[in-house]
Amino acid sequence: MQVEPRAAWFPRGTRTSIELSGQRDWTCLLGAITEDGERFFSRFNEYVTAEHAKHFILAL
């Protein structure tokens, strides 16, 4: 599948960068939606590992 950008805030053919100061917080999410529309999410404050995924799947 090819994607054609239609609008952007930077000039075509350039590589953009934004200077940031300080540290930004981050989080990891795993989520699932059932065929009935029920939603389940797990939030992690560390990198998601296979062990996290295992517990997430078993919690479903």
C-alpha positions as a printed NumPy array, in Angstrom:
array([[  0.   ,   0.   ,   0.   ],
       [  1.344,   3.435,  -0.893],
       [  0.468,   6.555,   1.024],
       [  0.48 ,   9.976,  -0.556],
       [  0.862,  12.856,   1.906],
       [ -1.676,  15.552,   1.145],
       [ -0.683,  18.238,   3.636],
       [  2.251,  18.834,   5.937],
       [  3.721,  21.639,   7.993],
       [  7.273,  21.115,   6.697],
       [  8.786,  21.605,   3.23 ],
       [  8.715,  18.548,   0.969],
       [ 12.039,  16.727,   0.806],
       [ 13.31 ,  18.003,   4.166],
       [ 13.85 ,  16.133,   7.406],
       [ 12.301,  17.956,  10.325],
       [ 13.411,  18.066,  13.933],
       [ 12.069,  19.813,  16.987],
       [ 14.261,  20.811,  19.911],
       [ 12.872,  19.739,  23.254],
       [ 13.97 ,  20.734,  26.714],
       [ 13.644,  18.568,  29.764],
       [ 12.39 ,  15.027,  29.978],
       [  8.983,  13.868,  28.826],
       [  7.062,  11.146,  30.594],
       [  5.882,   8.168,  28.586],
       [  3.653,   5.183,  29.041],
       [  2.917,   1.945,  27.203],
       [ -0.606,   0.698,  26.552],
       [ -1.955,  -2.659,  25.507],
       [ -5.59 ,  -2.715,  24.465],
       [ -8.217,  -5.032,  23.079],
       [-11.786,  -4.664,  21.794],
       [-14.172,  -7.607,  21.733],
       [-16.662,  -8.349,  18.981],
       [-19.338,  -7.043,  21.385],
       [-17.546,  -3.692,  21.666],
       [-16.172,  -4.197,  25.185],
       [-12.779,  -2.572,  25.729],
       [ -9.89 ,  -3.575,  27.971],
       [ -6.655,  -1.635,  28.454],
       [ -3.514,  -2.156,  30.516],
       [ -1.102,   0.699,  31.173],
       [  2.595,   0.177,  31.915],
       [  5.241,   2.631,  33.103],
       [  8.028,   0.452,  31.693],
       [  8.788,  -1.256,  28.419],
       [  6.281,  -3.998,  27.61 ],
       [  7.825,  -7.459,  27.677],
       [  6.553, -10.904,  26.745],
       [  5.67 , -11.4  ,  30.412],
       [  3.468,  -8.266,  30.354],
       [  1.762,  -9.504,  27.183],
       [  1.164, -12.906,  28.779],
       [ -0.554, -11.357,  31.816],
       [ -2.577,  -9.061,  29.541],
       [ -3.858, -11.968,  27.424],
       [ -4.699, -14.043,  30.495],
       [ -6.611, -11.079,  31.974],
       [ -8.87 , -10.95 ,  28.93 ]])
